[in-house]
Amino acid sequence: MFTLRALPAGPGDNELMAAYHRGLRSHWSLSRRVLARLLAEAGQGGWSRAERAMLSEAARAQGLSMRDRKGLHRLLNPGAFPLAANPLKNKRLFVRLVREAGLPAPDSHDPEREALAQWLGRHHDIIAKPSYTSRGRGVERFVRDGDRWRGGHRRLSETALLARLHRQWARGGVIQQRLATHPALEPVSPGALPTLRVVTVLDERGAPEACALALRLSAGEGRPVDNFNAGNLVLAVDDAGRCGAAWRGGMGRVRPGRHPATGAMLEGMMLPDRDAAEALALAAHRRFSEGFAVIGWDIGMTAQGPALIEGNWNPGTDIVQLVSGRGVGTGRMGALYRHHLDRLPDRRWRTARAIETEARR
């Protein structure tokens, strides 16, 4: 995988993209600018066909495309690389730091504390995640079923499951308790724990500020993840915790506002623990602020209250722009993005490349 930075020709940028492109042009050599221009002509920047179909013209006019966000976020989040030292990509490192900080999170297996078989004996529902992945890729759920375990459509003995989990651990993955969904949300997220995406950005004083919210729900397709790009649902949430229109990945707006699998009403429902979830995201960013100006948090909405599932150094801009109907270049979020771009050290601009590799170590 690569980070690509494309520089389009001519005017047309909104304020956020103008600040980003202006910084690149003013610090780059001619050869680097030419390469970035060629990337733009090859369609490596700007809006994809899917985004044009999904997002309103008004949102795109002041927005940040998924193609452009990574190059921008890599400038704002220098702690992202190398990946092995990035606590928002190295899931095992993330688990350890969250535990040390005392933040509420799923119980995770730690071989230095107890054997995997002993840990497994205390749980009946678990999640196994590979490290360094995103978008829910490779995530598996296993549920105790009598003296065996069920994973998807398979049934495994405990011996077979232990062998599988040991292999996952050996590859750097994490093994965690699967937390129960908040009872109020069970009818609208069958099959996967719902998460509240909270995007936090460091403000002018260096304190985290919550700038965007989006509730992610399972559509009930049997996968143990609620990611929008896996065909699940995303909704807006206002300051009072009331949900707005729902959208389904790859299918557009959900009409007439009911869950496609359960029929439960989505639009207008109240999200429990909204304020506590936002407070948890802010507390998490305070712990992970070194090297990260922007973080997208996934806060699990559980029966025991909000729990920290993971943080994302390169949060998707599609869902927050979709549910809000606004580009991230507007309001406080846009102002804080520009604040950080305006204050980037010259060296960070100069060392950025049109094409960068994803260094693991």
N, C-alpha and C positions, 0 to 999 in steps of 0.2 A: 504494500500500500504506500501511497505517496501523498504529500500535501502539494497541491497545485495552486498557483496564484496567477490568475489571468488579468490582463490589463486591456479593457476594451478601448477602442479608439473613439475620440470625440466626446461631446457632452452627454448628459443623460443620467448622471449619478445623482442619488439623493445625498443628503448631508453626511450620513454615516459612510456610505460607499465613497463619497468624494474625499473624506478625511483619510480613509484607508488607501485609496489609490494615489492620492497626493503624496502621502508619506512614502509609498513605494517608489513613485517616479522621482521624487527629490533626492532619494538616497541610493538609487540603483544606477549601475553603469548602463551605457547604451545597449550592450549585448544582452544584459538581463532584461531590459525593457522590451527589446525585440522578441526575445523568447516568450515573455509573458503576453505580448500582443499576438503571437502565433497561437498560444494556448487559447486565447479568447476567440480567435477566428476558427479554432477547431472545436468550439463549443464546450470548453472546459470551465467556463465561468458563466454567471448569469442564471436565468430561470430555466428550469427543465420544462418539458412539455407537461409533465404531471403537475408541477407547481402552478403553471399557467392555468391549468384546468381547475385546480383546487382552490387557489387563492384569488381574491378579488383584485382588480386592477389597482384599487386604492391601497390595498395592503402591499402589493408588489412595488408600488411607486415609492414607498418609504421603507421597504423591507430589505432583508438580507437573505440571499438564496442559499440553499444547502450546498451548492457548489463552491460558494465564496466563503462560507462561514469558517471552514477549517483553517484557511490561511490567516484569517483575521484572529480567530481564537488562539492560534498558535503564537501569535505576537503578544496577545493579552495574557496568556497562560504559559510563561516560560518553564514552569515546573512540569509540563506535560512530557518532556523528553529528557533523558531516555525513559522508555516506557517502564523498565524494571523499577525505577525510582519514583514513578508516578503513582501516588496512592489512589488516584481516581481511575486507573487502568489496571494496575496490579491488584487484583481483588484480594489476594491473600494479605498484602500489605495494608490495604484498606480495612479489612476485618481487624487486624491487630491494632491499628491506630484508633479505630472506633472503640474497641474494647478498652484501651488505655485511657481514652477520654471519658469513659463512662456514659456514652450516648446510647439510648435505647436502640437495640438492633437484634436480629435473630441470633439465637444460640448457634455458634459455629464450632465445628470440630477442631480441636487443637491437639496434635499428637504429643505435645510436651506435657499436656495435662492428663490425658487419658487415652487408652486404646480406642480405635475406631469402633470395635465391636461393643465396648462398654458404652461409648457415646450413643451408638445406634440403639442400644437397648432402652434408652430413655426417651426415644422418639417414635412416633408412629407415622409421621408425614415429613418428608425431607426434600430439599432441593440441592442438586449438584450443578455447579456452574464452572465452566472453563474460565481461566484467566485471560486477560488481554482481548476479550471479545466484547461486542456491543450488539444492540438490537435483539437481545434475547437469544442469540445463536448458541446452540449447543446446550441450553439449559434443560435439565431433566428433573422430573418429579417422581418420587417413589413413595407409595402409601402402603403401610402394613396391612396385610390381608390374611388374618389367621396366623399360621406359622410361615407364611411366605410374604413376598412383597409384590406389589403391582406397579409397573412403570409403563404408562401408555396402554398398549394392548397386550403387554407381556406380563407373565408372572414369573418371579424369580425366587429361588431359595435364598435364605439369608447369606449362605456361603457365596453364592453367585453374586449377590449384591455387594457384599464386602469386597470381593475381587474387583468388581467394576469401579467401586468407589476408591479403592486403593490406586487403581490406574489413573483415575481422574486427579487424585491428589498428587501422584508422581509427576503429572504433567503441569502442576502448578495451580490446579483448580481449588475451589472451596466447596465445602459440604456444610449445609446449614439446615436448621429447623425451618419448616414451612409454617409461617404464622397464620393463624385463623383470621379470616376476613371479619371486619366489623359487622355485627348482625344487620345493621341498617343497610349495608351495601351488598349483602349476599345475593339478593334478587337481581342486582344489576351487574354483577361480575362473577358469573359462574365459572369455576375452573381455575381462576388465577386471582392472586391477591391484587386488589386495586391499589394503584399508587397515585399520589399527587405529585406532579412535576412542579417543582418550585425553582425558578431561575433566580439566583442571587448574584448581585454585582457589588463589588466594593465601591463605596461612595467616596466623595471628595476627601473625607477624613480617614479613609481606609477601613470603615466599618461596613459589614455586609448589609445589603438592602434587598428585600424581596421585590422583584420587578415584573414577574409573570407567573401565572398559575395555569395548570391544565390538568384535569382529572382524567386518568387513563383506566379503562375498564375492559375486562375480558368480554368478547362477543360470544363466548361459549363454544368455541371450535375444538376444545380438547387440549390445546397447548397450555403449558403452565406459565405463560408470560402474557403481559397485557400491552405489549408494544404495538403502536399504531400501524407500523409497517408490516405487522403480522396479521393484519385484517381485524384489529380490535378497535375499540371506541375511544374517542377523546371528547371532552366537554369543557366549556368555559366554566369558571367558578368566580362569582363576584365577592366583594368584600364581606358580605353577610353570610357567605357560604352557600348561596343559591346557585344551582347549575343552570346553564343555558343550553343552547342547541347542541346536539350530539352529532358527531361525524364518525364514519367508519372508514378505516384504511382501505383504499382501492375502490370504494363504493359511493362516496359522497355523503351528503347529509342524511341522517336517519329520520325518516318520516313514518308515522306521525309523532315522533318523539318518544317512542317506546323501545325497550330493549328487544333486539331481533330474535333472541332465543327464549326469553322469559315473559315478554310482554309488559314488564314493569315500566312504570313511567320514569323517564329520564329528565326531561325538561321540567324545571321548577323544583326538583327534589333538593332537599337540604343536605349538604355534606357535613357529616359529624366531624368534630375535632379539627375543623379547618384552621383555627388560630393556633392550636397546639402544633399542627403539622408545619405551619410556616415558622413558628418559633424554633422548632427542631432544625429546620433547614438553616436558619440564621446561626444557631449555635454550632452546627456542623461547619459552616463556612468560616466561622471564627477559628475553629481548630485547624482548617485546611487553607488558610488564607495565604500562606507563604508560597508564592509562585503562581497563584490562581486568582485572577481578578473576576472571572465569570465562571459559575458552576451551575449545572442543572442537577438538582437533587431529586431522587425518587424516594418519596416518603410512603411507606406502606401504611395503609389505613386498616389497622388490625383491631381485633376484639379487645386487646389490651391497651390500645391507644396507638398513636403514631410511632413508627419504627423506621430507622434509617436503613434503606435497602442498598443504595449505592449513589455515588456522585459521578457526574459526567463532565469532563474538561471541555468537551466539544459538543455542547447540547444542541439538539436539533432545533432549528428555527421554524420548521414547517408547522408543528402542532400549535405553538404559541401564537403564531401569526394567523393560523386558521381559526382558532376559537375566539380570538380577540377581534379579528377583522382588521387588525392594524399591523403595519410593519414594525419590526423591533427597532427601527431607526427613530421612532417617535417617542415622545414622553420621556420619563426618567430613564428608561433603559437606553434609549438612543443617546441621551445626554451623557450618561455614565460611560457608555462605549467611547464616545468622542473624547470625553475627559481623559480616559486612559490612553487613547491613541495620541492625543496631543502631548502627552507627557512621556511617551516612550523614549528611552535612551537612543541616541543616534546609532549606537552599536547594534541594537536589536534590529533596527530597520536594515542596516547594512549587511548583517549576517543572514537575513532572511533570503530565501532563494525562490525563484519561480517554480522549481521542482525540488522538493525536499524528501528525503527518505524518512521512514519511521524507525528510528534507532531504538532497538530493544535495550541495549546496555551502553 
